[in-house]
Amino acid sequence: MSKSAFAQAIISKLKSSIGTSGKDYSAGSASAAMSAVAAGITEYLIANTTVMVSYVGVIPGVPPTPDPLVTDSFKIMGSCAPTGPSNSFDSWIRQIETNIIAGFQLAAMGNGGLVFPQKPFLNPGIITSQANLKATHDVSDEDPQQKVWEVVCGGIMDWINGLAINVTPGAATHPAVSSTGTATITKITIT
């Protein structure tokens, strides 16, 4: 779990978008910053998330035979939309969570060739509080921005690795052998 690499992805996008000094701040800076954060989240999740799926399928024939493919791993595709204005830190975190749930699905085919058009994330549950950020920021450090983003990214990663999983079974196919069946997400890992 590399929350520091995740934080760096977001910080890099922020630096490219709005700089670091604040001297060029304008009415559009907040919106540009949220777009940069969303781009950093999207980039990191797509590159570092793996979804494990179990599959039970049948190959047609007389008699039909069970498909020997019983598990497959997927990457994700999609994007996290930027958040809008928020009244509180908790509201902002909930918007990020909602945008991750809505914005991503499993890639078109898994490593074994399974097709399972499913949303990987479902259950809300990011646990990151503003108090955690303040405690982290108040510690004397060379780079408090890195530490603060690590808290936010760590909360997202903990949620994805533990609570976010969508365990709803759904229809799936394995085109390589003309198999049809049912698949279920069993594990999501973000590294």
C-alpha positions, -999 to 999 in steps of 0.1 A, spaced: 0 0 0 17 32 -12 -2 61 1 29 83 -4 29 74 -41 -9 81 -43 -3 114 -25 25 123 -50 2 116 -79 -23 142 -66 3 167 -56 19 165 -90 -14 172 -107 -21 201 -83 13 216 -90 8 214 -127 -27 229 -125 -24 257 -99 13 259 -90 25 261 -54 28 298 -44 -7 310 -47 4 341 -65 -17 332 -96 -49 324 -76 -80 334 -95 -117 327 -93 -112 295 -113 -84 281 -91 -106 261 -67 -123 244 -96 -90 237 -113 -76 223 -81 -106 199 -77 -101 188 -113 -65 181 -106 -73 161 -75 -98 140 -95 -72 135 -123 -47 123 -97 -72 99 -81 -82 86 -115 -46 80 -127 -35 63 -95 -66 40 -92 -65 29 -128 -27 21 -126 -28 3 -92 -62 -14 -87 -68 -51 -93 -102 -67 -89 -105 -105 -84 -136 -122 -96 -150 -158 -92 -169 -172 -121 -192 -202 -126 -200 -207 -163 -213 -234 -187 -200 -242 -222 -229 -251 -245 -230 -285 -260 -245 -319 -255 -241 -323 -226 -231 -288 -215 -198 -287 -196 -186 -264 -168 -161 -237 -179 -127 -245 -163 -121 -208 -158 -132 -202 -122 -113 -169 -113 -101 -139 -132 -85 -106 -124 -95 -73 -139 -82 -37 -140 -106 -8 -138 -115 19 -162 -134 52 -160 -127 83 -140 -133 102 -108 -153 133 -115 -141 165 -98 -159 175 -66 -180 206 -63 -181 232 -35 -184 216 -1 -196 230 33 -173 207 52 -143 184 49 -167 154 56 -189 165 27 -159 168 4 -147 132 13 -183 119 7 -183 136 -27 -149 119 -36 -163 85 -25 -195 90 -45 -175 100 -76 -153 69 -73 -183 46 -69 -201 62 -99 -170 67 -121 -154 33 -124 -162 -1 -138 -143 -32 -146 -122 -31 -178 -138 -47 -208 -120 -81 -204 -102 -97 -175 -68 -114 -178 -85 -147 -186 -108 -132 -211 -139 -130 -189 -164 -102 -197 -182 -89 -166 -197 -54 -170 -198 -46 -133 -192 -16 -111 -164 -26 -87 -170 -2 -59 -203 0 -40 -203 3 -2 -195 38 11 -171 39 41 -140 62 37 -128 70 72 -108 102 71 -115 130 95 -104 166 95 -90 160 129 -66 135 114 -54 161 89 -49 187 115 -29 164 138 -7 154 108 -3 190 96 6 203 131 35 179 134 67 197 124 77 183 91 96 193 59 65 187 37 32 188 55 13 188 22 27 153 15 16 141 49 -19 156 47 -25 140 13 -12 107 26 -40 108 52 -66 114 25 -51 88 2 -47 63 30 -84 66 38 -93 60 2 -70 30 0 -82 15 32 -118 19 20 -111 3 -14 -90 -26 1 -117 -33 27 -152 -19 25 -158 -7 -11 -163 -41 -27 -195 -47 -47 -204 -83 -40 -235 -83 -62 -233 -113 -86 -240 -106 -122 -241 -121 -157 -207 -128 -173 -194 -144 -204 -161 -161 -214 -161 -155 -252 -130 -177 -258 -151 -208 -251 -186 -194 -256 -193 -198 -219 -220 -179 -201 -225 -178 -164 -224 -157 -132 -195 -138 -117 -189 -122 -83 -162 -98 -72 -143 -115 -43 -115 -90 -36 -102 -55 -46 -66 -46 -40 -50 -12 -45 -13 -10 -41 
